[in-house]
Amino acid sequence: MLNQSAGSGPASAQGFGGQLGEMIGLLRANRCGGRLMVLIAALVVVIGATAWYQVQLNAWNKPFYDSLTRKDFPAFLQQLKVFGALALVLLALNVGQLWLDQTLKLTLRRGLFGALLDAWMKPGRADGIARSGLIGENPDQRMQIDTDMLADHTAALGIGLFQSTLLLLSFIGVLWKQSGSMTLPIAGQSFNIPGFMVWCALLYAITASWLSRLAGRRLVELNAERSSREAAFRFELVRVNEAREDIALHHGEAAEAARIAGTFGSVVDIILAAIRATVGLTWVTAGYGWFAIVAPILAASPFYFTGHMTIGELMLIVGAFNQVQSSLRWYVNNFPAIANWRATLYRVTSFHRALAAVDGLKVADTPHIERREQGNAIELSGLCVMTPYLCVRLEEDPVMAAPGERVLLQGVSGSGKTILFRAVSGLWGLGKGRVTMPEKGRALYLPTHAYVPPGPLIDSVCYPHPPGDYAAGEVAAALEAVGLGRLAERLSSVERWDQSLNASERQCIAFARALLQKPDWLVMDDALVQIDPEAQARIVALLKGPLAHVGLLGVGNGAELSGLYQRSVKIISEPGIVILPGSRHVAAAAGEAKPA
């Protein structure tokens, strides 16, 4: 059992370098590395060409402004033609870079999402991570919003950093060369300062970067916390919408409104804190940007007014200075984006590490049930299912069930029937003993409440197999057999069938699947109690007729109709808190596993 919050746990100890390496590993795992390398190589070429043409465009300033100073109209027209050619090439390069940029973002998102989806949908992981504390809450946000933001920020910041670095290296040479002939008159003496304007640009950008980091350092933490609180807020809204009927029956609207208002209040608090931090940062970034308009002119003005340079040379230096300090300003301007990127990178990588850790929990410092899937018989040997509330075992040990045999694991309410079913089906591993079940695909597990996914009805009946695996006539016949023949004409209808059908009808859908999938075993957790008497009689007739060859392992209170099971084994529970090694990890997980 994990117990990680959004800001703690193994991932936080991993460090930025480890998180970045893990993101690269996710992309490699999804096999999109080749396409990414092609896109990155193309971007390097386009950005390099753009930088070279921008240097040429900056050099164009000198002859253009000198022609204006001389009032040389033919030279002025010639420089306009040069400008048109440079602008046209730069426009084409900008369009190409935009396409490559957007394609890179999409490829990154597809790679990250695909890797997380593969990790999340490994057997048992989605259920395990949901019971793993805060880190397992709202996987929808981590896989949809966070992967989108991470891909967007990674591409934008990576391209921006490379482009700014390339422009810096290109224009710092231009600025150094132009500064070489600049002498500063002080007290009647002339002083030559190599690269004077370069040092001015560096000092200007470094000062602003330091102030920006000082003003915005809290944004990483605040943005991560805001993402967590926003996710909790969305979850509350979805939960209330799903439970709207129960809330209306209990007249609980006021209580739910107070709960939602409290969750939204926590979102407002963190947004206000982020606003205050952003305002402080904006004083630095905005002030830096405004002063940058006159900073190069102020720095170069002593040389211009002493007659050591022309207006064209001044504009050339101003253009190069702006490019250098603009490139150096990349960190200043992008500090909030960097903060968001690091927060999102942490959320995605911590979620991925938590998914991987779910498997390790089965063999951690807590006792675990050994599970095998082999052959076509069932054996429960030395089984003791442990929770913080009770320990569940069977009166008979071992319990053996041969193919086609029908055995009821019988217990009263509160004896731990549901947690026993979860252990047998592989959803709960804390305890000791061995569970041997038939090979994968030979057993169909039927919980108390049947799962009916959204979409076309035929998808629900055939779940988890694609509808193409069965003929339409087979599906219609299965529905008719369980008393839902009236739905045969609506197999292609798309609805929220989990809401359109009542509990009895949903459970009948589960038995229709059994008719289609033809398993060797049905493992049931009070699967008949949700079905109304008439439908129940029909299902029992199926189990004694067309499904008579199917083995049954039932978990229930013994109220099933007589003749369904050949023998029963009593469930024994020992109430009280069971102290396990690492039990601090178990308490939250068992919240869904209280005695049934």
C-alpha positions in Angstrom: 0.0 0.0 0.0 1.4 3.3 -1.0 0.7 6.4 1.0 2.0 9.2 -1.1 0.7 12.7 -1.4 1.3 15.0 -4.3 4.5 16.2 -2.8 6.1 13.2 -1.0 7.2 9.7 -1.5 9.8 8.0 -3.7 9.3 10.2 -6.6 10.1 13.4 -4.7 13.4 11.8 -3.6 14.2 10.9 -7.1 15.4 14.4 -8.0 14.9 16.4 -11.2 17.5 14.5 -13.2 15.9 11.2 -12.3 12.4 12.5 -13.2 13.7 13.8 -16.6 15.4 10.4 -17.2 12.2 8.6 -16.4 10.2 10.8 -18.9 12.7 9.8 -21.6 12.3 6.2 -20.5 8.5 6.5 -20.9 8.9 7.8 -24.5 11.3 5.0 -25.3 8.9 2.4 -23.9 6.2 3.6 -26.3 8.5 3.3 -29.3 8.2 6.8 -30.5 11.8 7.7 -30.1 12.6 7.4 -33.8 9.9 9.8 -34.9 10.9 12.2 -32.1 14.6 12.2 -33.3 13.5 13.0 -36.9 11.4 15.9 -35.7 14.1 17.2 -33.4 16.7 17.0 -36.2 14.4 18.9 -38.5 13.8 21.6 -35.9 17.6 21.9 -35.4 18.0 22.6 -39.1 15.1 25.1 -39.3 16.1 26.9 -36.1 19.8 27.1 -37.3 18.7 28.5 -40.6 16.5 31.0 -38.9 19.3 32.2 -36.6 21.6 32.7 -39.6 19.0 34.7 -41.5 18.3 36.8 -38.3 22.0 37.7 -38.1 21.8 38.8 -41.8 18.7 40.8 -41.0 20.4 42.5 -38.1 23.4 43.3 -40.3 21.0 44.9 -42.8 20.3 47.6 -40.2 23.6 49.4 -40.8 23.4 50.0 -44.6 19.6 50.7 -44.3 19.9 53.4 -41.6 23.1 54.8 -43.2 21.2 55.2 -46.5 18.6 57.2 -44.5 21.3 59.3 -42.9 22.8 60.1 -46.4 19.3 60.5 -47.9 20.5 58.1 -50.6 17.2 57.0 -52.2 18.5 54.4 -54.7 20.4 52.7 -51.8 17.3 53.0 -49.7 15.3 51.1 -52.4 18.0 48.5 -52.7 17.9 47.8 -49.0 14.1 47.4 -49.1 14.6 44.7 -51.7 17.1 43.0 -49.5 14.7 43.2 -46.6 11.9 41.7 -48.6 14.0 38.7 -49.6 15.2 38.1 -46.0 11.6 38.5 -44.6 10.2 36.1 -47.1 12.7 33.4 -46.2 12.2 34.0 -42.5 8.5 33.8 -42.9 8.8 30.4 -44.6 11.1 29.2 -41.8 8.7 30.4 -39.2 5.8 28.5 -40.7 7.9 25.3 -41.0 9.0 25.7 -37.4 5.4 26.1 -36.3 4.4 22.8 -38.0 7.3 20.9 -36.6 6.7 22.4 -33.1 3.0 21.3 -33.0 3.8 17.9 -34.5 6.5 17.4 -31.8 4.1 18.3 -29.0 1.5 15.8 -30.4 4.1 13.0 -30.7 5.3 13.7 -27.1 1.8 13.5 -25.8 1.0 10.3 -27.7 4.2 8.7 -26.3 3.6 9.8 -22.7 0.0 8.8 -22.7 0.6 5.5 -24.4 3.3 4.6 -21.8 1.1 5.6 -18.9 -1.9 3.8 -20.3 0.1 0.6 -20.8 1.3 0.8 -17.2 -2.1 1.6 -15.7 -3.9 -1.2 -17.6 -1.6 -4.0 -16.5 -3.7 -6.6 -14.6 -4.7 -5.4 -11.2 -2.9 -2.1 -11.3 -5.8 0.3 -11.8 -7.5 -1.2 -8.8 -4.3 -1.2 -6.8 -3.4 2.4 -7.5 -6.9 3.5 -6.6 -6.3 2.2 -3.0 -2.8 3.7 -2.8 -3.6 7.0 -1.0 -3.4 10.5 -2.6 -1.0 9.4 -5.4 -3.8 7.2 -6.7 -6.5 9.8 -6.8 -7.7 11.2 -10.1 -5.7 9.2 -12.6 -7.8 10.8 -15.3 -6.1 14.2 -14.7 -2.6 12.7 -14.6 -3.2 10.8 -17.9 -5.2 13.5 -19.7 -4.4 17.0 -18.5 -0.9 16.4 -17.1 0.4 14.5 -20.1 -0.9 17.2 -22.4 0.7 20.0 -20.3 4.0 18.1 -20.0 4.2 17.5 -23.7 3.3 21.1 -24.4 5.8 22.6 -21.9 8.6 20.2 -22.9 8.4 21.0 -26.6 7.9 24.8 -26.0 10.7 25.1 -23.4 13.1 22.8 -25.2 12.7 24.6 -28.5 12.9 28.0 -26.8 16.0 27.1 -24.9 17.8 25.8 -28.1 16.7 28.8 -30.2 17.7 31.3 -27.5 21.1 29.6 -27.1 21.8 29.6 -30.8 20.8 33.2 -31.2 22.9 34.1 -28.1 26.0 32.5 -29.6 25.3 34.1 -33.0 24.7 37.7 -31.8 27.2 37.7 -28.9 29.9 37.5 -31.6 28.4 40.4 -33.5 28.1 42.5 -30.4 31.6 41.7 -29.3 33.0 42.7 -32.7 31.2 46.0 -32.7 32.2 46.7 -29.1 35.9 46.2 -30.0 36.3 49.7 -31.5 34.4 51.5 -28.7 36.5 53.7 -26.4 35.0 55.4 -23.4 36.3 58.9 -22.6 36.7 59.4 -18.8 38.4 62.4 -17.2 40.1 63.4 -20.4 41.4 59.9 -21.1 40.1 57.1 -23.4 39.5 53.6 -22.2 39.0 50.7 -24.5 36.8 48.0 -22.8 36.8 44.7 -24.9 33.3 43.6 -25.5 31.8 46.4 -23.5 28.2 45.9 -24.8 28.4 42.2 -24.2 29.2 42.7 -20.6 26.4 45.2 -20.3 23.9 42.7 -21.8 25.2 39.9 -19.5 25.0 42.0 -16.4 21.5 43.2 -17.3 20.2 39.6 -18.0 21.9 38.0 -15.0 20.5 40.6 -12.6 17.0 40.1 -13.9 17.3 36.3 -13.8 18.4 36.4 -10.1 15.6 38.7 -9.2 13.1 36.5 -11.1 14.2 33.4 -9.3 14.0 35.1 -6.0 10.5 36.4 -6.7 9.1 33.3 -8.3 10.7 30.3 -6.5 7.4 29.4 -4.7 5.6 28.9 -8.0 6.8 25.3 -8.5 5.3 24.2 -5.1 2.1 26.3 -5.6 1.4 25.0 -9.1 1.8 21.4 -8.0 -0.5 21.9 -5.1 -3.0 23.7 -7.3 -3.1 20.8 -9.7 -3.9 18.4 -6.9 -6.6 20.6 -5.4 -8.2 21.2 -8.8 -8.3 17.4 -9.4 -10.0 16.9 -6.0 -12.5 19.6 -6.9 -13.4 17.9 -10.2 -13.7 14.6 -8.5 -16.3 16.0 -6.0 -18.4 17.4 -8.8 -18.3 14.1 -10.7 -19.1 12.1 -7.5 -22.1 14.2 -6.7 -23.4 13.9 -10.3 -23.1 10.1 -10.2 -24.8 9.9 -6.8 -27.5 12.4 -7.5 -30.4 10.0 -6.9 -29.1 8.9 -3.5 -28.5 12.5 -2.5 -32.0 13.5 -3.5 -33.5 10.5 -1.5 -31.7 11.6 1.6 -32.2 15.3 1.0 -28.5 15.7 1.3 -28.1 18.6 -1.1 -27.1 21.1 1.6 -24.4 18.7 3.0 -23.0 18.1 -0.5 -23.1 21.8 -1.4 -21.1 22.5 1.8 -18.6 19.8 0.9 -18.2 21.1 -2.6 -17.9 24.7 -1.4 -15.1 23.6 1.1 -13.2 21.8 -1.7 -13.6 24.8 -4.0 -12.5 27.1 -1.1 -9.2 25.2 -0.9 -8.7 25.8 -4.7 -9.4 29.5 -4.2 -6.8 29.7 -1.4 -4.1 28.1 -3.5 -5.0 30.3 -6.5 -4.8 33.4 -4.4 -1.3 32.3 -3.1 -0.2 31.7 -6.7 -1.6 35.1 -7.7 0.5 36.8 -5.0 3.6 35.0 -6.1 2.9 35.8 -9.8 2.3 39.5 -9.0 5.7 39.6 -7.3 7.4 38.0 -10.3 5.6 40.3 -12.7 7.2 43.3 -11.0 10.5 41.9 -12.1 9.7 40.5 -15.5 7.6 43.4 -16.7 10.0 46.1 -15.3 12.9 44.3 -17.0 11.0 44.2 -20.3 10.1 47.9 -20.3 13.6 49.1 -19.3 15.1 46.8 -22.1 13.7 49.3 -24.7 16.2 52.0 -23.7 18.9 50.0 -22.0 21.1 49.4 -25.1 20.8 53.0 -26.2 21.8 54.3 -22.8 24.8 51.9 -22.8 26.0 52.9 -26.2 25.0 56.6 -26.1 28.4 57.9 -24.8 30.1 56.5 -27.9 27.4 57.9 -30.3 27.5 61.4 -28.8 31.3 61.5 -28.9 31.1 60.8 -32.7 32.7 57.4 -32.6 29.8 55.7 -34.4 27.1 56.5 -37.0 23.4 56.1 -36.5 23.6 52.9 -38.6 26.3 51.4 -36.3 24.2 52.4 -33.3 21.1 50.6 -34.6 23.3 47.6 -35.5 24.6 47.5 -31.9 21.1 48.1 -30.4 19.7 45.2 -32.5 22.5 42.8 -31.5 22.2 43.9 -27.8 18.4 43.2 -27.9 19.0 39.8 -29.4 21.7 38.9 -26.8 19.7 40.1 -23.8 16.5 38.6 -25.3 18.2 35.2 -25.5 19.5 35.6 -22.0 16.1 36.8 -20.9 14.6 33.4 -21.9 15.0 32.1 -18.4 13.5 35.3 -16.9 10.5 35.2 -19.2 9.9 31.5 -18.8 10.4 31.1 -15.1 6.6 30.5 -14.5 6.5 28.1 -17.4 9.5 26.2 -16.1 7.8 26.1 -12.7 4.7 24.6 -14.3 6.8 22.2 -16.3 8.7 20.9 -13.3 5.5 20.5 -11.3 3.8 18.6 -14.1 6.9 16.4 -14.8 6.9 15.5 -11.1 3.2 14.5 -11.2 3.5 12.4 -14.3 6.7 10.6 -13.2 5.5 10.1 -9.6 2.3 8.5 -10.9 4.3 6.2 -13.2 6.5 5.1 -10.3 3.5 4.5 -8.1 2.0 2.3 -10.8 5.2 0.2 -10.9 5.3 0.1 -7.1 1.8 -1.5 -7.0 3.3 -4.8 -8.2 6.1 -4.6 -5.6 3.5 -4.3 -2.8 2.5 -7.9 -3.4 5.9 -9.0 -2.1 6.7 -6.2 0.3 7.1 -6.5 4.0 3.5 -7.6 4.5 2.3 -11.3 4.3 0.9 -12.0 0.9 -1.3 -14.7 -0.6 0.4 -16.8 -3.3 -1.7 -17.0 -6.4 -1.5 -19.3 -9.3 -3.5 -19.8 -12.5 -3.0 -23.3 -13.9 -5.0 -26.3 -14.9 -8.8 -26.3 -14.6 -9.4 -27.0 -10.9 -9.6 -24.8 -7.9 -7.6 -25.2 -4.7 -7.6 -22.9 -1.6 -4.8 -24.1 0.7 -4.0 -22.6 4.1 -5.9 -19.4 3.1 -6.1 -16.6 5.6 -7.2 -13.2 4.2 -6.0 -10.3 6.4 -7.4 -6.8 6.8 -7.0 -4.3 9.7 -10.6 -5.3 10.7 -10.6 -9.1 10.6 -8.9 -12.3 9.4 -11.0 -14.5 7.1 -10.3 -18.2 6.7 -12.3 -21.4 5.7 -13.4 -24.2 8.0 -12.2 -26.8 5.6 -8.5 -26.8 4.5 -7.6 -27.3 1.8 -10.8 -26.6 -0.2 -10.6 -28.6 -3.5 -13.0 -28.2 -6.3 -12.8 -30.4 -9.4 -13.9 -29.2 -12.9 -17.7 -28.9 -13.0 -18.0 -29.1 -9.2 -20.2 -26.6 -7.4 -19.0 -25.3 -4.0 -20.5 -22.5 -1.8 -18.2 -20.6 0.6 -20.9 -19.7 3.1 -20.8 -16.9 5.7 -23.1 -14.6 7.6 -23.3 -10.9 7.1 -20.1 -9.3 8.3 -18.0 -12.4 8.0 -15.8 -11.0 5.2 -17.5 -12.6 2.2 -16.6 -9.8 -0.2 -12.9 -9.6 0.9 -12.7 -13.3 0.5 -14.1 -13.0 -3.1 -11.6 -10.3 -3.8 -8.7 -12.5 -2.6 -9.9 -15.4 -4.7 -10.3 -13.2 -7.8 -6.8 -11.7 -7.3 -7.9 -8.2 -6.2 -6.6 -8.5 -2.6 -3.3 -10.0 -1.7 -2.7 -9.4 2.0 -2.8 -12.6 4.0 -1.2 -16.0 3.7 -1.8 -19.3 2.0 -2.2 -20.3 -1.7 -5.0 -19.7 -4.2 -4.9 -21.9 -7.3 -7.4 -20.9 -10.0 -8.0 -22.2 -13.5 -6.0 -20.8 -16.4 -6.8 -17.3 -17.5 -10.0 -17.2 -19.6 -11.5 -20.3 -18.1 -13.1 -18.6 -15.1 -15.6 -15.7 -15.2 -15.8 -13.6 -12.1 -19.3 -12.2 -11.1 -19.3 -9.6 -8.3 -22.4 -8.5 -6.4 -22.9 -5.5 -8.7 -22.2 -6.2 -12.4 -20.1 -3.8 -14.4 -21.8 -2.3 -17.5 -19.6 0.1 -19.5 -20.9 3.0 -21.5 -21.3 2.8 -25.3 -23.3 0.5 -27.6 -25.3 -2.2 -25.7 -23.6 -4.9 -27.7 -20.2 -3.8 -26.3 -21.6 -4.3 -22.7 -23.0 -7.7 -23.5 -19.7 -8.9 -25.1 -17.4 -7.2 -22.6 -14.4 -7.4 -22.4 -14.3 -9.0 -25.8 -14.9 -7.0 -29.0 -18.4 -7.5 -30.5 -16.9 -9.0 -33.6 -16.1 -12.1 -31.7 -19.7 -13.1 -31.6 -22.5 -13.3 -34.2 -25.4 -10.9 -33.7 -27.7 -13.8 -33.5 -25.7 -15.3 -30.6 -25.8 -12.0 -28.7 -29.6 -11.7 -29.2 -30.1 -15.3 -28.1 -28.1 -14.7 -24.9 -30.2 -11.7 -24.1 -33.4 -13.7 -24.7 -32.2 -16.5 -22.4 -31.7 -14.2 -19.5 -35.0 -12.4 -20.0 -33.8 -9.3 -21.8 -34.9 -10.2 -25.3 -36.6 -6.8 -25.6 -33.2 -5.2 -25.8 -32.0 -7.2 -28.8 -33.2 -4.5 -31.2 -31.2 -1.9 -29.3 -27.8 -3.6 -29.5 -26.3 -0.7 -31.5 -27.9 2.0 -29.2 -25.4 4.2 -27.4 -26.5 5.0 -23.8 -25.3 5.1 -20.3 -26.5 1.6 -19.8 -25.3 1.5 -16.2 -28.0 4.1 -15.5 -30.7 3.0 -18.0 -30.8 -0.6 -16.7 -31.7 -1.4 -13.1 -29.6 -3.6 -10.8 -31.4 -6.8 -11.7 -31.1 -6.2 -15.5 -27.4 -5.3 -15.2 -26.8 -8.6 -13.3 -28.6 -10.5 -16.1 -26.2 -8.9 -18.6 -23.4 -10.5 -16.6 -25.0 -14.0 -17.0 -25.6 -13.3 -20.7 -21.8 -12.8 -21.0 -21.4 -16.3 -19.4 -23.5 -17.8 -22.2 -21.4 -16.1 -24.8 -18.0 -16.7 -23.3 -18.7 -20.3 -22.3 -16.3 -20.4 -19.3 -15.5 -23.5 -17.4 -16.0 -21.8 -14.0 -18.2 -19.0 -12.6 -16.9 -17.4 -9.4 -19.7 -15.4 -7.8 -20.0 -13.0 -4.9 -23.7 -13.0 -4.0 -24.3 -12.6 -7.7 -28.0 -13.6 -7.4 -29.1 -11.3 -4.6 -29.4 -8.3 -7.0 -31.8 -10.2 -9.3 -35.6 -10.0 -8.9 -37.4 -13.4 -8.1 -38.6 -14.0 -11.6 -35.3 -13.3 -13.3 -33.5 -15.2 -10.5 -35.6 -18.3 -11.3 -34.6 -18.0 -14.9 -30.9 -17.7 -14.2 -31.0 -20.7 -11.8 -32.7 -22.6 -14.6 -29.8 -21.7 -17.0 -27.3 -22.8 -14.4 -29.0 -26.1 -14.1 -29.6 -26.4 -17.8 -27.4 -24.9 -20.6 -24.7 -24.0 -18.0 -25.0 -27.3 -16.0 -21.5 -28.3 -17.0 -19.9 -25.1 -15.6 -18.3 -25.3 -12.2 -19.4 -22.8 -9.5 -17.5 -21.3 -6.7 -19.9 -19.1 -4.9 -19.5 -16.8 -1.9 -22.7 -16.0 -0.1 -24.9 -16.4 3.0 -26.6 -19.7 1.9 -29.9 -18.1 0.8 -29.5 -19.3 -2.8 -32.1 -21.7 -4.1 -31.6 -25.3 -3.1 -29.9 -27.6 -5.4 -27.6 -25.0 -6.9 -24.4 -26.1 -5.0 -23.3 -29.6 -4.2 -21.6 -28.7 -0.9 -20.7 -25.7 1.3 -17.7 -24.6 3.3 -18.2 -22.3 6.2 -16.4 -19.0 6.3 -14.7 -18.2 9.7 -13.7 -14.7 10.7 -11.7 -13.5 13.6 -12.8 -9.9 14.4 -10.4 -7.2 15.6 -7.4 -5.3 14.2 -4.8 -7.6 12.8 -1.3 -6.2 13.3 0.7 -6.8 10.2 4.3 -5.8 9.4 3.9 -2.6 7.5 0.2 -2.3 8.6 0.4 1.4 8.4 0.2 0.8 4.7 -2.9 -1.3 4.9 -5.4 0.8 6.8 -6.3 3.1 3.9 -6.4 0.3 1.4 -8.9 -1.6 3.5 -11.3 1.3 3.5 -13.1 -0.4 0.7 -12.7 -3.8 2.3 -14.6 -3.6 5.5 -16.5 -6.7 6.6 -19.3 -7.6 4.2 
